[in-house]
Amino acid sequence: DSSKIKLLYDPVLIVKEINRKKKQENLKFKNYFLSVGRLTRQKNFLFLCKAVKKIVDQNKNYKLVIAGEGEDKNKLKNFIDKNNLNNNIILLGHVENIYPYFVNSNGFILSSLWEDPGFVLVEAAFCRKLVLTSNSWPGPVELIKDSYNGIIYENNNINSFIEKFDLLINYKDKKLLKLNNLKNIKKFTIF
């Protein structure tokens, strides 16, 4: 009977340890959105940087911090340099303790082409951060229900990303109740 089957994802959260880690660091960044992962094709960070460039072209106040290392680092750095985005897109590199970055961010963005299931989504939710994610399968769409516990945009679609990023901003700016398609959001966690 399929109604008796429950799917348990692989992450194990040690609550006391994570709560301790969330308080460990003073960050030099303020007012930023966070993305975390290996700098690889799978994580689709070049797409994310291109989308953020379009957003920054309209409003220079937005900042994205990307934590991670990988083979696409030089490609991302070149794009950031070429487009004068050094003040808006920060490549943080590997971070031993990511939790303070989650806690202090304005929201978490997952741009992956695919995930299985996406432990960073669990970490973001644990830190009670609003999630903007691609609709990649499997992973995010298994954990995030659009306009319920996060916001989902169409994978690899800059227009969809920008539209959904606006929802993220409006929520962050406390304009949530004015947005019809987000009026039913109950919570931004997966627990």
N, C-alpha and C positions, 0 to 999 in steps of 0.2 A: 504494500500500500504506500504510494508515493507521499501521502499526507503525513506519514510517520517518519519520513526521511528528513534529516536536517544536515545541511552542508556546514562544516566547520572549516574556516580558512586557517592557514598555517601560522599567522602571527601569534606570538605569546607576549602579552604585555605584563611586565612586572611593575605594578602601579607605584609602589613605594620608590623604586629606583627611578622611574620616569619623573615622578613629582620632585624628587631631589635634583635630577638633572635639569629640569625646567628652570630652576632658580640659580644655576651655576654661573652664568656669564653675563657681563655687561656688554651690550652690543654697541658698535659704533654706527649702526644704521637705525633710522627711524622712518616711519611712514613708507613702508615697502610691501610688495607682494613677494611671496616666496615660491620657488620651484626647486625641487630636489631630485637628483638622479645622476646616473652615469651620463657623461657627455657623449652619447652615441646616437646613431640614426634612430633607434627604437624610441628614444625619449623625445625626439622631434623638437629639440631646442632651437634649431635654426628657424623653423616655422614660428615658434614662440617669439623669438627676437624680431622677426619680420612683422608679426602682429603688433608687438609692443612698439615698434618704430612708428607704425601708422597711428597708434594711440598717442604717442609722445609728440608726433607732428601736430596734433590738435591741442595737447596739454602737456607741457614740459614738466609738470609736477609729479608724474608717475614714475615709480622706481620698481624695478624687478631685480631681486637677488636670486641668483642661481647657484646652488651648492652642489658640487660634484666634480669629478675628474673623468677624463676619457679622451678617446682618439679625436673627437670633434672640437676639442678645446681651441686649437688654432683657427679653425674655420669660424667658430663663434667669435673669437677675439678679433679676427680680421673684419667680420661684419660689423661688430660694435665700433671698432676704430674708424672704418670707412664711412660709417653713418653718424659719427660724432655722438655716440650714445653712451660714452663712458660714465656720465653722471646719472644715467637712467637704467642701464643694465650692468649689474656687477656680477662678475664671475668670482665666486667666493673660494672655489677649490674644495678639497675634501674638508669636511667638518666632523670632528670626532663626536661632538655633542650637538646635535641638530635641534634639540627641543627648545632652547631659548629663542632660536630663530623662528620656529613655528609660533611660539607663544606671543612674540612681539610683532608678528606680521599682521598685515591687514587682511590677509587671506592666502590660501594655497592654490597654485595653478598646476595642473597635471596636463601636459601636452602630448603624452605618449601615443604612438601609433598602435601599440598593443601593450598590455600589462597582464600579469598573471599572479595574483589579483591586484597588486599595487599596495605594498605595505605602507608607502608614504601616505596613502589615503587614510589608513588606519591611524597613523601617527598624527596627521592633521586633525582628524576627528577627535582623537583623544585629547588634543590640545584645544578643542572647541573652536577650530578655525573653519570659516566658510571655505568651501571647496568649489573651484571652477575646473571642470575636467572635460577632456575629449570623450566622445562616445565610443571609445575603442573597446573591442571585444577580444578576449574575455577581460574581466577585471573591473574597471570603473563602473560600467553599467550594471554589474552584478552587485555593487556596493552602494552606488549613488542613484537615488531616484530624483529625477529633475524636479526642481522647485519644491522638494520635500526636505532632503538632507544635503543638498548641494545644487549646483547649476551645471548643466551639461551642454556643451557646444558640439557641433558637427565636426568630426575629426578632419584636420587639415584644411579647414574652411575659414579663411581670415575674416570674412564678413560675419559668419556665425560667431566666431570668437569675439569680435568687437561688440556685437549686439549683446552677447551674454556677459562680457566684461562690464558693459554699462550697467547691467543688473547687479553685478557684484559691487560696483562703485555705489550705486544707489542704496544697496543694503548697508554698506559700510557707512554711508552718509546719513543713515537713519531715515531714508525716504521710502523704505520698504512698503509701507501701507499704501502708498500712492501707485504702486505697480500691480496691476490686476493679475498678471501671470505669476506673481510671487506672494499673493495675499494668503495663500493656503500653506505656506511653509510652516512646519511645526518645529523643526529643530535642524541644526546643521551638524549632527553627529550620526554615526552609524550604530551606536550602542543602544 
